[in-house]
C-alpha cells in the first residue's frame, strides 16, 4: 500500500504536528503483531507520496481494516491506496 497526503494534510505543518509519531507507533505495533512485513518513507522527498507498507494478512479487507485504524489515516492527514501484491509461494516466508 502507498501513503500519500490526505484531505486534511497541511503542507505548512510538520509531519509530527499531523500525527507522524502516532502513525510510527501504530506501525511498530503492527510489526510486533507480525502483520507489517516492511514499511517506511521514500527517501526521494516526494511530497505527493510519503511511503509504502507491506502487510501480511488473510484478505484485502483485513489490510483495509488495519489501515483504517491508523491514527494518521483516521485524522485525514494521510490517505492510502491498497494493492494486492502476488509473490511466488513462500518467497517471503521467514
Wavefront OBJ file of the C-alpha trace (Angstrom):
o trace
v 0.000 0.000 0.000
v 1.077 3.548 -0.653
v 0.671 6.522 1.683
v 0.060 9.997 0.293
v -1.269 13.324 1.627
v -4.847 13.028 2.826
v -7.618 15.621 2.653
v -6.547 17.189 5.960
v -2.799 17.279 5.229
v -1.424 20.783 5.749
v 1.910 21.364 3.975
v 2.547 24.335 6.276
v 2.744 21.996 9.292
v 5.374 19.424 10.147
v 4.626 15.728 9.870
v 4.912 15.448 13.668
v 2.148 18.038 14.042
v -0.051 15.858 11.850
v 0.216 12.501 13.568
v 3.511 11.131 12.295
v 4.651 9.879 15.714
v 1.291 8.194 16.338
v 1.494 6.614 12.875
v 5.004 5.283 13.584
v 3.901 3.874 16.956
v 0.903 2.201 15.330
v 3.090 0.674 12.634
v 5.535 -0.565 15.293
v 2.599 -2.348 16.957
v 1.609 -3.873 13.606
v 5.172 -5.093 13.125
v 5.206 -6.634 16.617
v 1.926 -8.424 15.796
v 3.501 -9.775 12.618
v 1.131 -8.093 10.157
v 3.516 -5.367 8.973
v 6.297 -7.014 6.983
v 8.082 -3.817 5.966
v 7.357 -0.142 5.587
v 8.798 3.313 5.584
v 9.076 6.648 3.853
v 10.515 7.289 0.447
v 13.987 8.818 0.526
v 13.323 10.991 -2.510
v 11.487 13.689 -0.550
v 8.481 13.105 -2.811
v 5.674 15.295 -1.462
v 2.978 13.532 -3.492
v 3.689 10.112 -1.930
v 5.004 9.607 1.600
v 5.953 5.938 1.685
v 4.763 2.391 1.472
v 3.937 -0.561 3.663
v 3.791 -4.280 3.024
v 1.293 -6.182 5.150
v 0.656 -9.890 5.537
v -2.997 -10.648 6.192
v -5.708 -13.128 5.271
v -7.529 -10.722 2.964
v -7.567 -7.265 1.443
v -10.426 -6.401 3.795
v -8.192 -7.260 6.759
v -5.490 -4.937 5.434
v -8.054 -2.200 4.807
v -9.216 -2.505 8.423
v -5.633 -2.243 9.714
v -5.021 0.813 7.559
v -8.321 2.451 8.540
v -7.282 2.237 12.212
v -4.013 4.137 11.579
v -4.245 7.412 13.546
v -2.822 9.472 10.662
v -5.338 7.954 8.259
v -8.213 8.394 10.714
v -7.362 12.081 11.084
v -7.263 12.569 7.319
v -3.625 13.690 7.328
v -2.670 10.569 5.365
v -4.569 8.701 2.689
v -3.705 5.314 1.231
v -4.159 3.085 -1.744
v -4.185 -0.627 -1.039
v -2.916 -3.055 -3.658
v -2.651 -6.806 -3.581
v 0.853 -7.998 -4.394
v 1.300 -11.565 -5.537
v 4.627 -13.280 -4.933
v 5.792 -16.802 -5.696
v 4.829 -19.207 -2.924
v 6.959 -18.906 0.225
v 9.318 -16.248 -1.152
v 8.692 -14.083 1.906
v 8.422 -16.911 4.433
v 10.631 -16.403 7.457
l 1 2 3 4 5 6 7 8 9 10 11 12 13 14 15 16 17 18 19 20 21 22 23 24 25 26 27 28 29 30 31 32 33 34 35 36 37 38 39 40 41 42 43 44 45 46 47 48 49 50 51 52 53 54 55 56 57 58 59 60 61 62 63 64 65 66 67 68 69 70 71 72 73 74 75 76 77 78 79 80 81 82 83 84 85 86 87 88 89 90 91 92 93 94
